[in-house]
Amino acid sequence: MFTILSSRDPSTIVIDISEKLTGHDAKMLDDYIQGFFDDDQSFNVLAFVPELNGSTLEGFWEGTKVNVKRWKQFSKFAVVTERALIELGTQAAGYLPGLQAQVYKPNQLEEAWNWLKED
């Protein structure tokens, strides 16, 4: 499940992710993107991930569809976590073409915002 939080930057979506990601979460994110960004407009994501227990099958499928649909719009992902497994996943995502991803600790929130604002 995740919650979309208010953002200090109009080109950054801020989300708090916890427990399991569901199909409803993926659809909610896609609806949010559609409501705030044009189809050719890029955006960043700042994700707080204190704990994650995977994804439902529907969540995985719907999330994959959103990722494919929005792939060219994703610019930077800043993930705030203290979980080693989530850090590894984020670092691996940074190797995907066209995507920049960085991991930050909770006490590095300003550094995350600064990185997201860099061109």
ABEGO torsion letter per residue (X at the ends): XBBBBBBABAABBBBBBBEBBBAAAAAAAAAAAAAABBAABBBBBBBBBABBAEBBAAAAAAAAAAAAAAAAABABBBBBBABAAAAAAAAAAAABBGBBBBBBBAAAAAAAAAAAABX
